Amino acid sequence: MPIYGFHCLCGAELDQYFKMDDNKQVQCACGRQMVRDYSFNVKADIEPYKDNTLGYVKSRRHKDQLMKDKGVRIVDKSEYPKHVQEGMNRDLDQYKHRKRKGENIKFYA
Ligand SMILES: [Zn+2]
């Protein structure tokens, strides 16, 4: 699902997940229309890929099946040790900052 970053003239910033509609408008708490800064896909991979744990994954459904077969689950970020969570948040902040400055960088989630 793509994540979008927005900012407002009042200085507010917002990260928002949307399903399909890229043209979604977001209104700030102050009443202004927010401006979109960037977007990137957090997990858009329907393309077949090789996973270190699961092997060859053909689709999301296939992935669910493989995970079930292997008895593994996705670990929620909140289960990570605190210092890892902080590191991830810091990385994301840096990414967003660089993206806002117009750098064309790739994001791997
Ligand atoms: Zn605002």
Residues whose N, C-alpha, C, O or C-beta is under 5 A from the ligand:
A	BS01	ZN	C8 L9 C10 A12 C28 A29 C30 R32
